[in-house]
Amino acid sequence: MMIEDKESVMEKIIKTQSVFNGHIIQVDVLTVKLPLGALAQREVVHAHAAAGVLAVVDGKALFVRQWRATVGQETLEIPAGKLDAQETALAAAKRELNEETGLAAGHWQQLSHYYQSLGFSDAEMTLFAASQLHSPTHKRVQDADESVAGEWLTFAQAKSAIQQGIICDAKTLLAIQYWQQMEGERDGGN
C-alpha cells in the first residue's frame, strides 16, 4: 500500500537540543509536531557513515574476530569501519580491508547502501564485494584502539557461527545473504 499524501505522515521539527557530543556519536532530542498537531520527542543518534567488505576466495569469506564491549562478547564480522572526513565509502572499504586483514582487492562492487537502525539513528552503511585479493603495495597498521584477527570461513562454518551467536551483527548477516545469493548465481541458480 502506497501512501499518496506524504504530508499525512511528515513530522515537523520544532526544536533540536544536543544532549551529547562524543568522538563517534552525537545525540539530539528533537521536539516534533505530528501530522495531527500533537508534539512528541525523538531521540536521534548521529553517527559517522561506515563501509563493510565481503571478500570471498575459493568458497571462503574473510571475517575478523574481535571483542565487542557493547555486547560483552567476541564476534566474527566482515571487515568494516567508519568513513573518515571527506572519505568515500569505497575508499573507506579499501582502507579497512588493508588495515584489518593486510589485503587489497583488484575488483570492487557495491552490494548495498542502507541505514543501520532508522528508529533512532542516521548511521549509514555501504557494503561492498571485493575480489582479486592480493597483498597491498603499502600495508596499513590497525588503529591503535583495535585488535582484530582475520579468519576465513566456508558458508557452512559461517552458518554455524550465526547459530552460535558469534556472527550477530546486521552488516555481517546481510553480507552473508549476499554471499549466498552470489554463490547461487554462480551455480546457475541451483
PLY file of the C-alpha trace (Angstrom):
ply
format ascii 1.0
element vertex 190
property float x
property float y
property float z
element edge 189
property int vertex1
property int vertex2
end_header
0.00 0.00 0.00
1.45 3.36 -1.04
0.85 6.50 0.98
-0.30 9.08 -1.50
-0.41 12.09 0.81
3.12 12.41 2.18
2.04 15.36 4.32
-0.13 12.94 6.33
2.95 11.22 7.76
5.54 14.01 7.93
6.76 15.35 11.24
7.96 18.95 11.52
10.98 19.59 13.74
10.12 22.36 16.22
13.25 22.24 18.41
16.60 20.44 18.47
18.55 20.01 21.71
22.03 18.46 21.65
22.45 16.29 24.76
25.73 14.51 24.00
28.61 15.10 21.60
31.24 12.36 21.67
34.04 11.04 19.49
31.88 8.82 17.29
28.28 9.81 18.04
26.16 12.86 18.78
22.77 12.56 20.45
19.98 15.08 19.88
16.49 15.26 21.31
14.06 16.59 18.74
10.69 18.07 19.54
8.46 17.34 16.55
4.96 18.32 15.56
2.97 15.28 14.42
0.62 15.45 11.41
-2.44 15.87 13.63
-0.80 18.65 15.66
0.40 16.88 18.81
4.01 17.29 19.94
6.38 14.37 20.50
10.06 13.81 21.25
12.52 11.85 19.14
15.97 10.82 20.39
18.35 10.73 17.45
21.86 9.29 17.40
24.01 10.84 14.67
26.94 8.64 13.69
29.61 8.51 11.02
28.76 6.55 7.92
30.59 3.24 7.58
31.60 0.70 4.94
31.95 -3.07 5.07
33.69 -5.60 2.84
32.59 -9.07 1.75
35.76 -10.73 0.46
35.31 -14.25 -0.92
38.02 -16.51 -2.35
37.61 -20.17 -3.32
34.34 -20.61 -1.45
35.53 -18.95 1.76
34.72 -15.47 3.08
37.03 -13.35 5.18
35.87 -12.31 8.65
37.60 -10.55 11.51
37.44 -11.82 15.07
37.23 -9.11 17.72
35.91 -8.29 21.17
32.82 -6.07 21.27
32.35 -4.35 24.64
28.86 -3.23 23.54
27.58 -6.81 23.74
30.26 -8.25 26.04
31.46 -10.95 23.67
33.82 -11.93 20.90
32.32 -11.66 17.41
33.12 -12.56 13.82
32.33 -9.72 11.43
33.19 -8.68 7.91
36.00 -6.10 7.76
34.40 -2.68 8.25
34.81 0.75 9.72
33.66 4.32 9.74
34.38 6.79 6.98
36.97 9.45 7.78
36.21 13.09 6.98
35.77 13.66 3.23
36.30 9.94 2.54
34.07 7.99 0.15
32.53 4.68 1.19
34.70 2.84 -1.35
37.89 4.48 -0.07
36.94 3.52 3.50
36.23 -0.07 2.44
39.63 -0.31 0.76
41.35 1.19 3.80
39.55 -1.12 6.24
40.34 -4.26 4.21
44.00 -3.27 4.25
44.11 -2.27 7.95
42.16 -5.21 9.32
43.35 -8.04 7.05
46.52 -6.91 5.28
44.85 -7.36 1.87
43.86 -5.26 -1.12
41.45 -6.08 -3.95
41.59 -5.59 -7.71
37.81 -5.53 -8.18
35.10 -3.84 -6.11
31.31 -3.99 -6.43
28.81 -2.11 -4.28
26.24 -4.52 -2.87
24.02 -2.30 -0.73
23.60 1.03 1.00
21.28 1.23 3.98
20.54 2.89 7.32
21.60 0.71 10.23
18.71 1.46 12.61
16.19 4.03 11.36
14.19 4.08 14.58
16.80 6.16 16.39
19.90 6.70 14.22
21.00 8.19 10.92
24.03 5.85 10.72
24.59 4.64 7.15
26.40 1.51 5.95
27.61 0.68 2.45
28.52 -2.93 1.71
31.00 -3.93 -1.00
32.12 -7.21 -2.50
35.89 -7.39 -3.02
37.60 -9.86 -5.34
41.00 -10.40 -6.94
42.62 -10.17 -3.50
46.34 -9.56 -3.20
48.94 -8.05 -0.89
48.77 -4.26 -0.86
51.65 -2.10 -2.04
51.57 -0.35 1.34
50.35 -2.29 4.37
48.47 -0.10 6.84
48.60 -0.74 10.59
45.48 -1.38 12.63
44.00 1.53 14.52
45.56 1.95 17.97
42.26 1.09 19.68
41.57 -2.07 17.68
42.74 -5.65 17.84
41.31 -7.90 15.14
42.41 -11.14 13.52
41.35 -12.35 10.09
39.63 -15.70 9.71
38.44 -17.50 6.53
35.15 -19.41 6.82
33.16 -21.59 4.45
29.47 -20.84 4.10
28.65 -23.80 6.39
31.08 -22.51 9.03
29.54 -19.03 8.79
26.06 -20.50 9.28
27.33 -22.38 12.32
28.85 -19.16 13.72
25.44 -17.47 13.26
23.73 -20.29 15.17
26.34 -19.97 17.94
25.72 -16.21 18.15
29.31 -15.33 17.19
28.18 -13.74 13.93
25.45 -11.47 15.24
25.64 -8.02 13.65
23.42 -6.72 10.85
26.11 -5.83 8.31
27.69 -9.28 8.51
24.35 -11.10 8.39
23.36 -9.09 5.32
26.76 -9.71 3.70
26.27 -13.46 4.22
22.89 -13.22 2.48
24.61 -11.53 -0.49
27.29 -14.23 -0.42
24.62 -16.95 -0.58
22.92 -15.14 -3.47
26.20 -14.71 -5.37
27.07 -18.40 -4.91
23.61 -19.36 -6.18
24.05 -17.20 -9.27
27.49 -18.75 -9.90
25.98 -22.22 -9.70
23.28 -21.28 -12.20
20.61 -20.79 -9.55
20.82 -24.37 -8.24
0 1
1 2
2 3
3 4
4 5
5 6
6 7
7 8
8 9
9 10
10 11
11 12
12 13
13 14
14 15
15 16
16 17
17 18
18 19
19 20
20 21
21 22
22 23
23 24
24 25
25 26
26 27
27 28
28 29
29 30
30 31
31 32
32 33
33 34
34 35
35 36
36 37
37 38
38 39
39 40
40 41
41 42
42 43
43 44
44 45
45 46
46 47
47 48
48 49
49 50
50 51
51 52
52 53
53 54
54 55
55 56
56 57
57 58
58 59
59 60
60 61
61 62
62 63
63 64
64 65
65 66
66 67
67 68
68 69
69 70
70 71
71 72
72 73
73 74
74 75
75 76
76 77
77 78
78 79
79 80
80 81
81 82
82 83
83 84
84 85
85 86
86 87
87 88
88 89
89 90
90 91
91 92
92 93
93 94
94 95
95 96
96 97
97 98
98 99
99 100
100 101
101 102
102 103
103 104
104 105
105 106
106 107
107 108
108 109
109 110
110 111
111 112
112 113
113 114
114 115
115 116
116 117
117 118
118 119
119 120
120 121
121 122
122 123
123 124
124 125
125 126
126 127
127 128
128 129
129 130
130 131
131 132
132 133
133 134
134 135
135 136
136 137
137 138
138 139
139 140
140 141
141 142
142 143
143 144
144 145
145 146
146 147
147 148
148 149
149 150
150 151
151 152
152 153
153 154
154 155
155 156
156 157
157 158
158 159
159 160
160 161
161 162
162 163
163 164
164 165
165 166
166 167
167 168
168 169
169 170
170 171
171 172
172 173
173 174
174 175
175 176
176 177
177 178
178 179
179 180
180 181
181 182
182 183
183 184
184 185
185 186
186 187
187 188
188 189
